[in-house]
Amino acid sequence: MKSKRIIGLVLCIVVLMAMPVAAEQNLVQTVTEGCKAELETYCKDVRPGDGRILACLFSHGDKLSGKCEYALYDAAVQLERAVAALAYVANECADDLDQHCSGVAAGEGRLLECIEKNDKNVSTRCKDALKEVGLKK
């Protein structure tokens, strides 16, 4: 049952959050490597996308190996950290986003690009937060 809760957490976060491509690929690799046997056994005919692979693993949660459960737990922890980092940046950059990027649609790095374009006018607080989470050098 613990693995179903972990898979559910991963699935919910993935659905609710648009992640940077590199971070998403790292999570996919973590689960793919850790759950290789389960993916080949239970999910080989599932077409990837829209959370179908995680849903397949969820439906076979009682049959997952410890290695797969750990991979899913690790992916969930990585997602939790990413969500916390994004929430921190969103909080620290809220005024800058309102002032300089209010007409920019979120997603696909557009808000970060807008902040970078307005770098000279962006607060130190926002710049520091972006550096702390690795979104800016």
N, C-alpha and C positions, 0 to 999 in steps of 0.2 A: 504493500500500500504506500510506503514511503516513496517509491519510485514514481507512482502515479501522481503524487503531489508535486514532486520535482518536475516531471514532464509538464504538468498543468501550469506550473509557474513559468517555465521556459516558454511554453506556447502562448500564454497570456501576454508576457512581456514582448515577445516577438511581434504579436499582432498589434499591440498598442504603441510600439515604438519603431520609428524609422531609424535604422542604424547606419553609421558610415560603412561603406562597402568592406574595408579592410577588417573592421571589427566583426562584421557578419561572417566573412570568410573564415576568420579564426574560430568562431563558434561552430560553424558548420564542420570544420576540420576536426575540432575536438570531439564532437558527437559522432562524426563519420568514423574516425579511428577507434574510439572507445566502444562503439556499438556495431562494429563491422559485422560480427556474426549474426546479431539480431536483424540488422538491415538486410543481410543476404538471405536469412531464413524467413522472416516474417514480412518484410516490406519490399522485396525485390521487384514486385509488379506495381508499386505505388509511384505515380508520377510526381516528381518533386514540385514544390511550390505551394503557396497558400497554407503552409503548416501541415500538409498531408503526411509528410514523413514523421513529424512529431506526433501527429494523431495516431498513426500506425503504431509507433512505439508505445504510446499511451494505452492503446487497446490491448497490447501484449505486455503490459506492465508487470504482471505476475510471473512472467517468464524471463525477465531481463537478468543478465549476469551482473555480478558486482562491479565488473569493469565498466559496463554500460551505465549502470546507475551512477557510478562515480563520474563518468564523462558528462552525464546530464546534470549532475550536481555542480560540477566544475563550470559548465556552460551557464548554469543559473547564477552562480556567483559572479562570473564575468559580466553577465547582463546586469546584475544588481549594482555592480561597481560603475558600469557605464551609465546606468540610469541616475545614480547618485552624482556622478561627475556632470552629466548634462543638466541636472536640476540645480547644481551649484552654479554652473556657468549661466544658466537662465536667470537665476536670482541675481547674481552679481552684474549681469549685463542687461537687466530688464529696462532700466532707464535709457541706455544706449540703443537698445533694440526699438523702444518706443519712439525715441527721438530721430534716429537715422534710418530705421528699417521697417517702419510700420506698414508700408505698402508691399513688403516682400513676403511671398508665400513660403512657409516653412517646408523644409525637406530638400534632399539632394544637395545639402551644403550651401543653400542660397543665403541663409542668415549669416553664416560664418563669412561667406564671401562679401556680404554687405558690410559687416563689421570691419573686415580687412580693407575694403575700399574707403571706409570712413575713418581709418586708423588715426589720423591726426586729430580727430574730434572725439575719439572714444576715450572714456574715463580710464584712469590708471587701474581702478578697481576691476574693471572688465578685462583689461589687458592682462593683469596679474592672474585672474581666474583662468583665462584661456591658456596661459603658460603653465599653470599648476596642473592642469588636466592633460597637457600635451597637445593642445589644438593650435598652439602658436609657439614659435621659438623666441 
